[in-house]
Amino acid sequence: MDQNQLLEQGYYGTFGKVGARTEMPGCSLCMGNNANVFLASAELAAVCSILGKIPTVEEYMAYAAQINATADDTYRYLNFNLMADYQAKLTA
């Protein structure tokens, strides 16, 4: 559901242009690759990508203030039951 909206809005294209990969969440990707894994919110992951490291609390809070400024748009509830495209996929 979110993936469709991100595709329509062009975000996946932006991620692809910079070489980022997006995957469905799950343990198999990390555990199967023997990677060091850090569980984080989307906000923390965004700040990490900007800084290139895990931020200190102070660094995170500075970015959190910027994130909060657009919170109404960023965290809007998606009413999938009201979206025609989503309803069409349910009945297909």
N, C-alpha and C positions, 0 to 999 in steps of 0.2 A: 504494500500500500504506500508506504513512504517512498519506496524505490521509484514507483511510477511518478510521483510528484517531483522527486529529485531529477529524474530523467527529463521531464517536461520543462523544468526550470533551468536545465543546463548545468547543474552542479556536477554530475558525473563526468561530463565533458571537461570541466575545469580540473577535476581531480586527475583525469587521464592525461591531460596536457602536461602536468607536472610530474608524471610518473607514479602517482599514487595508485594503490590498489584498494578496492573496497570489496569486502567479503561478507557473507552472511555470518552472524555471530555464532560462535560455538567453540568448544574446547579442542576439537580435532585439528584445527589449523595450527594452533600453537603447540599443542602437546605432540602432534605428529612430526613437527619440525624441530623438536628439542630447543625451542626458543625461550629466552627470558620473557616472562609475561607480566605485565602490569595492568591490572584492571582499573579503568578510569572512566569518568563521565565523558560525554562528548565535549563538554566545555574544557575539561582538563586536557583532553587529547588535542583540541585546537590550540590551546596555549603551548603545549609541548611542541607542536609542529611549528609554531611561530618562533619559539626560542631555540629549538633544536636540543632541548633538554627538559627534564622534569623540573618545573619551577619551584622556587621557594614559596612559602606561604605568602610572603609579601608580594612577590612577582605575580602569583596567581590572583591575589585579591585586586591588584591594579588592573589586570585584564577583566576580572569579574565585574568591575564597575562599568567597563565599556560594554560588556555582554548584557548587563542588566538594563542598559539604556535602550536596548532594542528588544527587550524580553517579550513585550506584548505581541510583536510580530514573530519573533523567533519561536516562541512556545505556544503559538496559537493551536487550539485543538482542531484536529482534522476530523470533520464529521463525514466519515466515509459513507455512512448510510444515506447521505444527501448528495453524494457525488455520482453523476450519471455514468462516468467511465468505470467506476468501481462497481456499481450495481450491474452494469452490462457484463463485467467479467464474472460476477457471481452467478449469473444466469446462463452463461455460455457453457 
